[in-house]
């Protein structure tokens, strides 16, 4: 990918949601909710504080993260559907 996010933004690829419920019922595509879990594809250099000092981002490429349902902006880069969001939209890293 030839895209580098700026400031405190990250590029995230959504991970596929569940195809079945725990009871074994198959969920059709039209009824699926968009997953709130993803993998970090690219990371910006970080934000700046009031004095202009660079504050690095805690995330790195390859991290599995959880984010809010309506977080980020959907974009299509190199045929892939991705999200661009601020680091503050990320709720946490899945270990």
N, C-alpha and C positions, 0 to 999 in steps of 0.2 A: 504494500500500500504506500502511496506517495502523498500521504496527507499527514501534516503535523499540527495538532491543536495548539492554540495560543493560550497564554496566561494559565489560569487554574482549571482548564478544561480537559476532559478525558473522552476518548472515543471508546464506545462499548458495543460489543456484539451480544445481542440477546441470546440466552440459552433456551433451547426448545422446552416448552411446557409439557406437562404430563399428557399422554395420549389416553390413559384410562384412569378411572377413579379407583380408590382402594378396594371398592366392592367389585371391580372388574368391568364396569360400564365404560364403553368406548365413547369418548367425547368428540363430537363432530367439530370440524374447523370453525364453523360459524358460531359455536357456543364457547369456544376457548377464550380465556382471558389472556392478554399478553403477559408473558412471564416478567417477573420483577427481579430476575437474577440474570447476570451477564458476565462476560469476560472482557477485561480491559485490553484493548487492541493498541492504543497509543495514548501517551500522556504528554501534556504540555509542560513547560519549564517551571511553572508555579506563578503564584500571584505576587503582588508587591504590597508592602505596608505603607503607611503614611510618609515614612522617610525615604522610600524608594528601594528598600532592601528586599531582595528576592526571598520569598518564603516557598521552599520546595514542597512538592505534592507527596503525600504519604503513600500513594498508590504506585504500582509498577505494572508494566506490561505482563499479562498472563494472570493477574489477580482475578479471582471470582468474587463478585460483589453483589450486594443487594441495593436496590434503589427504589425510589418512590414510583407509584403507579403512573403518574403524569409527568415524570421527570424527563428532561432532555428534549432534543429536537431530532426527529427522524430524518436521516439523509441516506442517499444511495451512493456509495463510492465503489468503483471497480465491480459493479454488479452485486455488491453486498449491501443488505439493509443494516444500517448502523445507527447508533444514538450518539449525539454529542451533548455532554452535560458538564456542569460545573462540579468541582470536587465536593462542594457542600451538598449537592443532591444525592451523593452516595451515603447510604446509611451504615455500611460496614463491609468488611471483607469476610468471606466464608472460608473457614479454615479447612 
